[in-house]
Amino acid sequence: MAYLFLDDSKHHRFGFSLAAFVICDVDPKEDVASIFRDQGYDPDKFEYKSSAKMAGHTQLQALRGALKLFIRSRCMIAVCVVDGDKRLGPAALKLLSSALSHPRLEGQAHQVFFDEGLFKSVKSGAELASEDPKLGCCEFHFEQDSQVHLGIQLADLVAHTCSMMLLETLGHITKKVVLDVPGDDLYDGQEVELGFEMWTDIRYAFLARNKQNPKDDLDLAFVEVFPWGLFIDGSVCEQVSEAAMQRFGENYLGCIH
């Protein structure tokens, strides 16, 4: 059994919204609550929101870093991209249908939690899910409170991170950051693109499979994320579709030094 949590990040101005599943072997509530407490936050009162201002808030930045570490080491992720936001819920179900054919998820029962506002109602979400027999192995929980189900807060972080990566691929973000990786003589203190930093944080978490027919040794270092960890809705324009496939369709897992 896996526990899957979905949240979204909307970018109407740039022609897309993105939703992300965080996939855990067990309910991460206690682990995430422990991370909050370790960073000085009360999980019963505080909710992590990626939209919160991070600049100058070292405590909040530390919490974000700890949550990213948890995702990288303990979770898998999958994303879908749509135009606007009305298609987010249905697209997420299509993503889930594809993800369930991955060996890590296939042939098991799962618990699936959606943040609020992704469907018109609990009933409409349940009716749409029931139309796909592949989703019969899932117990769905629509319109859930992210302060109750802390896994949704992990999905919020992933959705925001992946949205920033896609915005950079589209050319809308050119920000650079200085890496803080003590002990790494090559990268510590080096200025890199924001998207590169975000990618290094989560690249191992994408739901993916080894390439069936790698062309050469370099190709062996790539894994295929599409279709298990990526769904691109037909509503998005060609530019966004191509950028999403370029950014997320496959993933490099080789050495970056």
N, C-alpha and C positions, 0 to 999 in steps of 0.2 A: 504493500500500500504506500501511496505517496500523498502528501498534502500539497495542494497547489493554490496559490494566492495570486489574484490579479488586480492591478491598479493601472492608471493611465496617466499620460502627460499630453496636454493639448497644445498645438501650435498652429492655429487656424491661419494666422498671418502668412505662414510659410507652406500652407497647403497639405498639412498632415496632422494626424494625432497618432500616438503610439501607445499600445498597451503591452504590459509585460507580465508573464507568469514567473513567479519564484516557486521552485519545486523542491520540496524537502522530504526526506525519508520519514521524519516524525514531525509532529506539530512543534514549530520552533518557539512557541510562546514563552516557555520558561527560559530558554537560552537568550532570547531577545530581551526579555525583562531583566535578566542578569547583566547583560551588556549595558542596558540603560542605567542600572544601579551602579555598576562599576564606573561609569562616566559621570555620575553625580545627578542623574535624573530619576524621578519617580515614575515608573511605567504606568501607574494608576492615574497619574495627572498629566503627564507629558506625552505629546504625540509628535513623532518625527515627521517633518514635512520638508521635502526637497525644495519647495518654493521659499523656504525661510532664508533670510539673508545670512550668508556664511562669513562674509568678509569681516575680519576683526573679531570673530567669535571662536576663539581657539577651543573652547569646551565642546561647542557644537561640531566643529571640524573633527575633533577627536572621536566624537560619537559616530559621525559619518564614516570615518576611517575604520572604526571597529565593526560597524555593520557591514561595510564592504568586505572586510576580511572574513566575516562569517559567511557571507554569500559566496565568496570565492572558494572557501574551503569546505562548505557544508551543503551547498545548494546547486541546483541547475536552473537555467533561465531560458525562456523562449519569448519571442516578441512578435507582434503583428502591427501593421501600419495601414491606416485608412485615411480617407479624406474627410475633413470635418470631425465629428465625434458620434454621430448617430449610428454609425456602423461598428463602433468599437465592440459592443457586446457580441453581436453576431460573428464578427471577424475573430474574436477571441475563441468562440466555440469551434470555428473552423480550424484555427491554430491548434486547439486542444485535440481535435479529431486526428490531425496529422501527428501530433506529438505522441499520441497513444500507441502508434505503430513502432515507436522506438523501443529497442530491447530493454531499456531501463524501466519502461512503463507498461509494456505490452502484457496482456493477460492478467492484470491485477485490478483490484478495486481501489478507487481513489476518492478522496475528499477534496472538493473544489470550492473555493471561496472567492466571491466577486465583491469588489468595493461597491459602494452605493452609486446610483445614477447611471449604470451601464445598460440597464434595460428599463422599459417603461414601468415595469412592476415585477414582483417575484413571479407572478403567474405567467407573464409574457416570456420571461427568461426560461422558466421550466418548460413551457410549451415548445419553444424553439429548440431547446436541448433534446427534447423527446423525439424530435423529427429525425435525428441522426442515431441510428442503432449502434454506431461505434461508441457513443457516449453513454451507453447503458451501464457501463461498469463504474460510472461516477455518481456520487451523491453530491448534489449541488446545493450550495448555500448562497443565494442571491441577496443583494442589498444588505451587505454586512458592515458592521461598524469596525473601522480600522483600529480603534482603541481597545476593542475586545479581542480581535484577531490580529495579533501583532505581525503576523506574516504579511498582511496587506501593506504594512509600513515598509517592509523589505521590498515589496513589489513597487511601491512608490519610488524608492531610491533607484531601482533598476530601470523603471520607465523613464525617469528623469535623465539618468546617465546615458541610456541608449538614445534618447531624443537629442541630447547634446552632441553625441557622436554623429547622428544623422544630419543635424544642422551644420556641423562642420563639413561633412562630406558634400553637402549642398552649397557650401561656400558662404553661409550666413554667419559663421563664427570663425574668427581668425586669432582668438586669444591664445597666448602662450603662458606656460607656468614653469616654475623652477621645481625640479624634482627634489624631494627630501628622502633619500634612501641611504642612510648612514651605513658605511661598510661596503658600498658599491662604488668603487673608484671610477667606473665608467660613467654612471648615470647620476650620482649624487651631485646636486648643484647645477645640473645641466638644464638648459631651457628647451622645452619641447612643446608641441602643440597640445592644447587641452584634450582633444580627442584621443591622442596617443596615450596620455596619462590615464584617461578613463578606460580605454581599451585594455591596457595592461592590468588594471585592477580586476577585470571581470572576464577576460578572454577564455579562461579555463572552465567557466561555468556554463557556457552556451551548450544547449542540448544539441549534440552533433554526433556524426559517425565518421569513421575513417573512410577515405576515398576508396572506391572499389577498384579503380584502374588508374593509379597514379602514373603520370607521364614520366617523371624523373625523380631524383632524390629530393629536390626542392618541393615537389608536389606531395611527397610523403609527409611533409611538415604541416600540410593543410588538412583540415577536416571539413566535411560538408554539414553546414547548419540547416540549409534548406533541404527538405521541407519540414523537418521535425521541429526545428527551433525558430522558424521564420514563416510567417504568412503575410503576403502583400495583397490587400484587397483590390479588386478591380476598379474601385472608385478613385484611386490615386492617379495623378497625372504621370505621364511617362518619365518625366524628370525625377520625380520622387521615387517611382518604382525602380528605376535603374540605380539611383543612389542607395536605396535600401538594400537591393541585391548586392551591390558592390561592397557596402559596409558590413552587412550581416550574412550574406549568402554562404560564404565560407570563412574559415577562421584559421589564422596562422598560429600554430602552437610551438614552433621551433624557437631556438635561442634568439633573443633580440639584442645581444651584446655585439 
